[in-house]
Amino acid sequence: MLFSLNQNWVFTSAVISAPPCAFHFSTKPSNSSMLISPMMVLRIISFSSFSMLDAGDSRADALTADFAALVEAMLPYQADNGLFHDVLDDDRTFYESETAEMFAYTIYKMVSWKQMDDRYLAFADRARRAVTDKVDADGILHGCSGSPTFEREGTSVEGQAHFIMMEAAARALRR
């Protein structure tokens, strides 16, 4: 994601391995932020007391459309179990829980802000159920890109934190 405060523009994109790209869209924790970053920028520049845009500014609509396009691009990669592979388009990699958490969290938030159609809730709910199934009796979430290298399946504090964020957003939306 690129953001220019001076020029008041935002550009977001997700890369899924396809020519001419030479790399995969991985779901490592930094790449999971590809979902949350545009959502938060939209919230800050459009709907907060720090708003940089006037009401009805088309740039907010464009950012919302970019976010929706990113979610749409991810939908084909959500497995029947609700999760995503560690490398989205590589089914040889493990099912990773953190992207599913952030996917659900951002959809819950965008729907609650009336910036996304509630038809996406079914995909968020499926991801949430899948992630919840990966929490053990001690409350530890498994199936994350594991600390400290994030190169193998394991656990991470980031995964735990994102689980709490996802749960809070889901509960707030349904109040």
Legacy VTK file of the C-alpha trace (Angstrom):
# vtk DataFile Version 3.0
C-alpha trace
ASCII
DATASET POLYDATA
POINTS 175 float
0.000 0.000 0.000
1.249 3.432 -0.883
-0.077 6.524 0.827
0.835 10.133 0.091
-0.281 12.651 2.685
1.052 15.541 0.562
-0.796 14.502 -2.584
-3.840 13.024 -0.820
-3.833 9.699 -2.656
-3.848 6.075 -1.668
-3.003 3.082 -3.819
-3.543 -0.478 -2.635
-2.863 -3.758 -4.334
-2.434 -7.423 -3.600
-0.138 -9.618 -5.596
-1.010 -13.200 -6.297
1.567 -15.126 -8.236
0.790 -14.792 -11.899
2.919 -13.594 -14.761
4.662 -11.218 -14.801
4.912 -11.305 -10.985
7.853 -13.281 -9.676
6.602 -13.840 -6.148
3.627 -15.209 -4.254
1.253 -13.282 -2.042
2.244 -14.839 1.248
0.150 -14.612 4.377
3.000 -13.796 6.720
1.929 -11.295 9.409
3.170 -8.286 7.476
1.148 -9.314 4.439
-1.982 -9.884 6.500
-1.789 -6.146 7.106
-2.619 -5.681 3.411
-6.216 -6.084 4.543
-6.171 -3.972 7.662
-4.030 -1.095 6.366
-6.368 0.196 3.648
-9.315 -0.255 5.994
-7.662 1.887 8.675
-6.483 4.522 6.206
-10.036 4.766 4.905
-11.341 5.174 8.434
-8.789 7.864 9.274
-8.996 9.959 6.122
-12.735 9.684 5.640
-14.638 9.135 8.822
-12.700 10.453 11.801
-12.175 13.854 13.375
-8.880 13.870 11.439
-10.717 13.571 8.132
-8.715 14.828 5.185
-11.593 14.465 2.736
-14.778 16.444 2.334
-18.082 14.609 2.526
-18.794 12.875 -0.763
-15.154 12.931 -1.923
-14.744 10.296 -4.622
-11.349 9.266 -3.245
-13.033 7.648 -0.245
-15.284 5.743 -2.629
-12.235 4.715 -4.655
-10.454 3.424 -1.558
-13.567 1.512 -0.512
-13.733 0.012 -4.002
-10.037 -0.931 -3.799
-10.656 -2.688 -0.493
-13.652 -4.549 -1.902
-11.563 -5.563 -4.930
-8.875 -6.952 -2.621
-11.460 -9.008 -0.721
-12.991 -10.201 -4.003
-9.531 -11.217 -5.254
-9.037 -13.299 -2.118
-12.395 -15.102 -2.209
-11.328 -17.792 -4.702
-8.463 -18.679 -2.369
-10.614 -19.240 0.713
-10.728 -23.008 1.129
-13.919 -24.876 1.937
-12.682 -25.082 5.525
-12.688 -21.263 5.731
-8.909 -20.828 5.859
-6.293 -19.693 3.360
-3.033 -21.378 2.465
0.143 -19.784 3.807
0.870 -18.836 0.206
-2.593 -18.089 -1.104
-2.220 -19.724 -4.482
0.003 -22.624 -3.414
-2.040 -25.504 -2.028
1.167 -27.287 -1.013
1.508 -24.832 1.879
-0.281 -25.240 5.192
-3.651 -23.720 6.039
-2.793 -20.572 7.940
-5.140 -19.024 10.484
-3.941 -15.432 10.704
-5.055 -14.323 7.264
-8.488 -15.796 7.963
-8.622 -13.753 11.183
-7.701 -10.516 9.452
-10.017 -11.307 6.549
-12.936 -11.742 8.975
-11.936 -8.762 11.132
-11.737 -6.321 8.242
-15.035 -7.484 6.769
-16.760 -7.156 10.151
-15.380 -3.634 10.569
-16.183 -2.491 7.027
-19.744 -3.858 7.269
-20.217 -2.149 10.650
-19.051 1.150 9.079
-21.517 0.596 6.213
-18.607 0.513 3.757
-19.135 -3.066 2.609
-22.185 -5.090 1.667
-23.266 -7.554 4.333
-23.172 -10.405 1.787
-19.478 -10.711 2.716
-20.402 -11.713 6.262
-20.874 -15.339 5.189
-17.214 -15.475 4.122
-16.097 -13.750 7.327
-18.178 -16.097 9.464
-16.742 -19.151 7.711
-13.211 -17.863 8.386
-14.090 -17.116 12.015
-15.476 -20.629 12.591
-12.357 -22.174 11.076
-10.027 -20.108 13.218
-12.053 -20.744 16.372
-11.655 -24.476 15.727
-7.860 -23.996 15.929
-7.956 -22.700 19.521
-6.927 -25.345 22.053
-8.275 -25.911 25.577
-5.696 -23.451 26.968
-6.831 -20.702 24.600
-3.790 -20.927 22.320
-4.450 -20.397 18.632
-2.611 -22.835 16.371
-2.043 -22.756 12.645
-0.400 -19.343 12.517
2.829 -18.564 10.766
4.816 -19.390 13.871
7.144 -17.132 15.804
9.934 -16.233 15.617
10.620 -16.737 11.887
7.029 -17.032 10.587
8.194 -19.655 8.107
6.383 -22.665 9.580
3.040 -23.470 11.097
2.926 -22.722 14.800
1.720 -20.074 17.228
2.406 -16.366 17.540
1.411 -13.430 19.710
0.260 -11.689 16.541
-2.146 -14.535 15.855
-3.474 -14.329 19.408
-3.940 -10.558 19.148
-5.682 -10.810 15.794
-8.014 -13.454 17.216
-9.098 -11.018 19.938
-9.576 -8.258 17.343
-11.666 -10.578 15.160
-13.846 -11.690 18.066
-14.390 -8.134 19.307
-15.376 -6.934 15.821
-17.759 -9.868 15.293
-19.453 -9.346 18.657
-19.712 -5.578 18.211
-21.313 -5.996 14.798
-23.980 -8.323 16.160
-25.011 -6.242 19.165
LINES 1 176
175 0 1 2 3 4 5 6 7 8 9 10 11 12 13 14 15 16 17 18 19 20 21 22 23 24 25 26 27 28 29 30 31 32 33 34 35 36 37 38 39 40 41 42 43 44 45 46 47 48 49 50 51 52 53 54 55 56 57 58 59 60 61 62 63 64 65 66 67 68 69 70 71 72 73 74 75 76 77 78 79 80 81 82 83 84 85 86 87 88 89 90 91 92 93 94 95 96 97 98 99 100 101 102 103 104 105 106 107 108 109 110 111 112 113 114 115 116 117 118 119 120 121 122 123 124 125 126 127 128 129 130 131 132 133 134 135 136 137 138 139 140 141 142 143 144 145 146 147 148 149 150 151 152 153 154 155 156 157 158 159 160 161 162 163 164 165 166 167 168 169 170 171 172 173 174
